[in-house]
Amino acid sequence: MTAKSDFTTEEWQLVLEAPPSAGMIVVTAQRGGSFRETIAIAKAYVEARQQHGESELLDEIVAAKPERDHSHYHSPEELKEHGLQHLRDAIALLESKATRAEVDDYRQFIVTLTHKVAAAHREHGVGISEPEQAAIDDITKALASR
């Protein structure tokens, strides 16, 4: 089992920041609903905490306050590109230190989080808009194994 103690402070920060980064990519994919969508990130953490025990690593990640990257971006596109790289870097790090099951649990947590964010605000009567789905698809690709 992999735990927080297996990571440096900087590595752990990377692992903690990646899920909220994915959420923010979806939040900024389309205008409107950002308040509800941001709240959905926190709710995803609460729900994941309730599934405590399956992965020590994921338990430690969701027990921590969602950390966000405090960089300032000039556009949603810049935020997205940086966020996708952040996801790729976090997965590469986890693949080098964690078990395959732990990495898969981390990926699933992020994908679930992005769907909750997208569904938090109906855009023109649609649960998940095309731009949000495209963002989720990009996130899923970034999370894929190398």
Buried (B, 14 or more C-beta within 10 A) or exposed (E): EBEBEEBEEEBBBBBBBBBBBBBBBBBBBBEEBBEBBBBBBEBBBEBBEEEEEEBBBBBBBBEEEBBBBEEEBEEBEEBBBBBBEBBBBBBBBBBEBBBEBBBBBBBBBBBBBBBBBBBBBEBEEEEBBEBBBEBBEBBBEBBEEE
